[in-house]
Amino acid sequence: MIIFLVLSNLLLHAMDCEDTDKGQVVNQAGVTISTVKDCSHNPCVASQIVERDSCIDSSKLLEYYCKNGESKSVVLKCPKNMPCKYGACQ
């Protein structure tokens, strides 16, 4: 099982990433759209992965952003008096 996962990671390549809120912006809900190339098939197949900022609870935000052409995520604490709603601290 571990060998398969390692081989799968070698065959999946990030090609591009776009973040609609342009980074780690807590007061604006955003979406990352990543284009990846899966070369486990012949020929390689490109596909898109869409990830939306979302609230973990009323005080924590799961924020997606792009780094080096890949979608990454981080959990951020909302500022005081700005509860998390609809993917943003408001």
QUISUL-V307951 format. One record per backbone hydrogen bond with DSSP energy under -1.0 kcal/mol. NH is the residue of the N-H (numbers start at 1). CO is the residue of the C=O. E is the energy in kcal/mol with one decimal. If there is no record, write none. Layout:
nh:NH co:CO e:E
nh:NH co:CO e:E
This chain:
nh:5 co:1 e:-1.9
nh:6 co:2 e:-2.2
nh:7 co:3 e:-2.5
nh:8 co:4 e:-2.6
nh:9 co:5 e:-2.0
nh:10 co:6 e:-1.4
nh:11 co:7 e:-1.0
nh:13 co:37 e:-2.8
nh:15 co:35 e:-3.1
nh:16 co:35 e:-1.5
nh:18 co:33 e:-1.6
nh:20 co:31 e:-2.5
nh:22 co:19 e:-1.4
nh:25 co:23 e:-1.8
nh:32 co:51 e:-2.8
nh:33 co:18 e:-2.5
nh:34 co:49 e:-2.8
nh:35 co:16 e:-2.6
nh:36 co:47 e:-2.8
nh:37 co:13 e:-3.2
nh:38 co:45 e:-3.2
nh:39 co:11 e:-3.2
nh:45 co:38 e:-2.3
nh:47 co:36 e:-2.5
nh:49 co:34 e:-2.6
nh:51 co:32 e:-2.3
nh:53 co:30 e:-2.6
nh:54 co:62 e:-2.0
nh:56 co:60 e:-2.3
nh:57 co:60 e:-1.2
nh:61 co:76 e:-3.1
nh:62 co:54 e:-3.6
nh:63 co:74 e:-2.8
nh:65 co:72 e:-2.2
nh:67 co:70 e:-2.8
nh:70 co:67 e:-1.7
nh:72 co:65 e:-3.3
nh:74 co:63 e:-2.0
nh:76 co:61 e:-2.9
nh:78 co:59 e:-2.9
nh:82 co:79 e:-1.6
nh:84 co:58 e:-2.7
nh:85 co:88 e:-3.0
nh:88 co:85 e:-1.1
nh:89 co:26 e:-3.7
nh:90 co:83 e:-2.8
